[in-house]
Amino acid sequence: MSTTDQQVSEYVAFWNDTLAEKFDRYQEILMNGLSYHSRVPLERLEVAPGAKILDVGCGWGDTAIQLAYKTGPQGQVLGLDCVEQFLDDARYRAVQNGLGNVRFIAADVERYPFEPRYDLCFSRFGMMFFEHPVVAMRNIHKALKPGGELMFIVWRDIEDNPWLGLPKQVVLDFLPPPGEDARTCGPGPFSMANPDVVTQQLEIAGFTDIDFERNDGPVEVGDSVEDAMGFQLALGPAGEVFREAGDEAERQRPEIEAALRDVLAPYEQEGKIVMGSSSWTITARKPEG
């Protein structure tokens, strides 16, 4: 096995052995609380009836199901994710919605043997975690028909996302930043925040007509201060700092939790914690020729 193979396997293993349970625990926040960032572009997205659509990093299947409704019964949607545990929920949702035009496969998007059969590839917060973004983009390019479109949503800088930035600052007041040997799920949520870098990656992968649209809006990051605090210590930049600090984090847990509650409490609206967020909706096209 090559070094690259080992690294990819480690990322996929980390999703499955560490992150999947945490993501499932906070599914309501991750799927519905953050849905503003897919709802806005998907409402505007025009899909031809019968289109074949690929959903990359589809998670629990909510966007794949929306796309299945858009393309209609003559169309097809394939949802890919590296976590089979998420896809069990996705398949259940598809059955509950009576949809026969969507299926889900656990696979590594960087390596899946695509044929050029898709009119559209969509991804909500899945592209940022590829170890080799250009490799993944090239494979997605291979999956699209000539003239096919790629649309994906990624977070902008942490400074534009206080729902992640503020809790990280709080935890770093108590604990050291993660070391270079920290286990990780990939480059991370802000790895595609720079339009110049992402434009170059897409161009190298063969895409044209590249466009970035900023989308700012509220996200619900907990149905109480306690829920939001737990979420931050489980996932995201603050959660990574806490996890990697190990025993020291547990020793200081009461003080860290108290500090997080103080920071999050002012954002309570009708019982929920609502904070500011910012994403890019990026579109690109595979040339016709």
C-alpha positions in Angstrom: 0.0 0.0 0.0 1.4 3.4 -0.9 1.8 6.3 1.5 -1.1 8.0 -0.2 -3.3 5.0 0.3 -2.4 4.8 3.9 -3.2 8.5 4.4 -6.6 8.3 2.7 -7.4 5.2 4.7 -6.5 7.0 7.9 -8.9 9.9 7.0 -11.7 7.6 6.2 -11.0 5.5 9.3 -11.1 8.7 11.5 -14.5 9.6 10.1 -15.9 6.2 10.8 -14.3 5.4 14.2 -14.3 8.8 15.8 -16.4 11.4 14.0 -19.5 9.4 12.8 -20.9 8.9 16.4 -20.3 12.6 17.2 -21.9 13.7 13.9 -24.9 11.4 14.5 -25.3 12.8 18.0 -25.6 16.3 16.7 -27.4 15.5 13.4 -30.2 18.0 14.1 -27.7 20.9 14.1 -25.5 19.6 11.2 -28.4 18.7 8.9 -31.1 21.3 9.8 -29.4 24.0 11.8 -26.8 24.6 9.0 -29.3 24.0 6.2 -29.6 27.7 5.3 -26.4 27.4 3.3 -27.9 24.7 1.0 -31.5 25.9 1.0 -30.7 29.2 -0.6 -28.8 27.8 -3.6 -31.0 24.8 -4.0 -34.1 26.9 -4.2 -32.6 28.8 -7.1 -31.1 25.7 -8.8 -32.8 24.7 -12.1 -32.7 21.0 -12.8 -34.0 19.6 -16.1 -36.5 16.8 -15.5 -34.8 13.5 -15.9 -31.3 14.8 -15.0 -28.7 12.5 -13.5 -27.2 14.0 -10.4 -24.2 13.2 -8.1 -24.3 14.3 -4.5 -20.7 14.2 -3.0 -20.4 13.9 0.8 -24.1 13.4 1.0 -24.2 12.5 4.7 -27.7 11.7 5.9 -29.2 12.2 2.5 -31.3 15.4 2.9 -29.8 17.2 -0.1 -29.8 14.1 -2.2 -33.5 13.7 -1.5 -34.2 17.4 -2.4 -32.3 16.8 -5.7 -34.3 13.6 -6.3 -37.5 15.6 -6.1 -36.1 18.2 -8.4 -35.1 15.8 -11.2 -38.3 13.8 -10.9 -39.1 10.1 -11.3 -37.3 9.8 -14.7 -34.1 11.2 -13.2 -31.4 9.6 -11.0 -29.5 10.7 -7.9 -26.4 9.0 -6.6 -25.3 10.0 -3.1 -21.7 9.2 -2.0 -20.2 9.4 1.4 -17.4 7.6 3.2 -19.5 6.8 6.3 -21.9 3.9 5.9 -23.5 4.8 9.2 -24.7 8.1 7.7 -26.1 6.3 4.6 -28.3 4.0 6.7 -30.2 7.1 7.7 -30.2 8.4 4.1 -31.7 5.2 2.7 -34.4 5.2 5.4 -35.3 8.8 4.5 -35.5 7.9 0.8 -37.9 5.0 1.7 -40.0 7.3 3.9 -40.3 9.8 1.1 -41.3 7.1 -1.4 -38.4 7.9 -3.7 -37.1 5.2 -6.1 -34.8 7.5 -8.0 -32.1 8.0 -5.4 -29.4 5.5 -4.1 -26.5 5.7 -1.8 -23.0 4.2 -1.9 -20.2 4.3 0.7 -17.2 5.3 -1.3 -14.1 7.5 -1.5 -14.9 10.2 -4.1 -11.2 10.5 -4.9 -11.1 7.0 -6.2 -14.6 6.0 -7.3 -14.6 4.6 -10.9 -17.0 7.2 -12.4 -18.4 7.1 -15.9 -19.2 10.5 -17.6 -23.0 10.2 -17.1 -24.0 13.0 -14.7 -25.5 16.4 -15.6 -24.8 17.9 -12.2 -22.5 17.3 -9.2 -23.6 18.9 -5.9 -21.9 19.0 -2.6 -22.8 20.7 0.7 -19.8 21.0 3.0 -18.2 17.8 1.6 -15.4 19.1 -0.7 -13.4 20.8 2.1 -12.3 17.5 3.5 -10.6 15.9 0.5 -7.0 15.1 1.2 -6.2 15.7 -2.5 -8.7 18.3 -3.7 -7.5 18.4 -7.3 -7.6 14.6 -7.5 -11.2 14.6 -6.2 -12.1 17.4 -8.6 -10.6 15.6 -11.6 -12.6 12.5 -10.7 -15.8 14.6 -10.4 -14.9 16.1 -13.8 -14.7 12.5 -15.1 -18.2 11.8 -13.7 -19.8 14.8 -15.5 -21.1 14.8 -19.1 -19.5 17.4 -21.4 -21.2 20.7 -20.3 -22.1 19.2 -16.9 -22.1 21.5 -13.9 -20.4 21.3 -10.5 -22.0 23.2 -7.6 -20.5 23.0 -4.1 -20.8 24.9 -0.8 -17.9 25.5 1.5 -17.3 27.7 4.5 -15.6 31.1 4.1 -12.8 32.1 6.6 -13.2 31.4 10.3 -13.3 35.1 10.9 -16.6 35.2 8.9 -18.0 32.3 10.9 -18.2 33.3 14.6 -20.3 30.1 15.3 -17.0 28.3 14.9 -14.4 31.0 15.6 -15.6 32.3 19.0 -15.8 28.8 20.7 -12.3 28.0 19.4 -11.0 31.2 20.9 -12.5 30.3 24.2 -11.1 26.8 24.3 -7.6 28.1 23.3 -7.6 30.3 26.4 -7.4 27.1 28.4 -5.6 24.5 26.1 -2.8 24.4 23.6 -3.5 24.2 19.9 -3.4 20.7 18.3 0.0 19.4 17.3 1.0 18.5 13.8 0.5 14.8 14.5 -3.2 15.3 15.5 -5.6 12.9 13.9 -7.8 14.7 11.3 -10.6 14.1 8.9 -8.8 16.0 6.2 -7.8 19.6 5.4 -10.7 21.0 7.4 -13.7 23.3 7.1 -11.8 26.4 5.9 -9.5 24.8 3.4 -11.5 26.2 0.5 -12.2 29.7 1.8 -9.7 31.3 -0.6 -11.2 31.9 -4.1 -7.9 32.2 -5.8 -6.7 28.9 -4.5 -9.9 27.1 -5.3 -10.1 28.7 -8.8 -6.6 27.4 -9.5 -7.6 23.9 -8.3 -10.7 23.8 -10.4 -8.8 25.0 -13.5 -6.1 22.3 -13.0 -8.9 19.8 -12.8 -10.3 20.9 -16.1 -13.2 23.1 -15.1 -14.2 26.5 -16.6 -16.9 29.1 -16.0 -15.9 29.3 -12.3 -18.0 31.6 -10.1 -18.2 32.3 -6.3 -21.3 33.6 -4.6 -21.2 34.7 -1.0 -24.0 33.5 1.3 -24.3 35.0 4.8 -27.0 34.0 7.2 -28.0 32.6 10.6 -27.3 29.1 11.7 -28.9 27.3 14.7 -26.1 25.7 16.6 -28.1 24.2 19.5 -31.6 24.1 21.0 -30.2 25.4 24.3 -27.0 26.9 25.6 -26.1 23.4 27.0 -26.7 21.7 23.7 -24.6 24.3 21.8 -21.8 24.0 24.3 -21.8 20.2 24.0 -21.8 20.5 20.2 -18.7 22.8 20.2 -16.7 20.5 22.5 -17.6 17.5 20.3 -17.0 18.8 16.8 -15.4 21.7 14.8 -12.3 23.7 15.6 -13.1 24.0 19.3 -13.8 20.3 19.5 -10.5 19.4 17.8 -8.5 21.5 20.4 -10.4 19.8 23.2 -10.1 16.3 21.8 -6.4 16.6 21.2 -5.6 18.0 24.7 -6.8 14.7 26.2 -6.5 14.4 30.0 -5.7 18.1 30.4 -8.9 19.0 28.6 -10.9 16.7 30.9 -9.2 18.2 34.0 -10.3 21.7 32.9 -13.7 20.7 31.5 -15.8 22.5 34.2 -14.0 25.8 33.6 -14.1 25.4 29.8 -17.8 24.5 29.8 -18.6 27.5 32.0 -16.6 29.9 29.7 -18.4 28.5 26.6 -21.8 28.9 28.2 -21.0 32.6 28.9 -19.9 33.2 25.3 -22.9 31.4 23.8 -25.7 32.7 26.1 -26.0 36.1 24.4 -26.9 34.4 21.1 -30.1 32.7 22.5 -33.2 33.5 20.4 -36.5 31.8 21.5 -34.6 29.1 23.2 -32.2 28.3 20.3 -28.6 29.5 19.9 -28.4 31.4 16.6 -25.1 32.7 15.3 -23.7 34.3 12.2 -22.1 32.3 9.4 -20.8 32.7 5.9 -20.3 30.3 3.0 -19.3 30.3 -0.7 -21.5 28.7 -3.3 -19.0 27.8 -6.0 -20.1 26.8 -9.5 -18.0 25.5 -12.4 -18.6 23.6 -15.7 -17.0 20.8 -17.6 -16.3 22.1 -21.1 -18.5 20.9 -24.0 -15.6 19.8 -26.2 
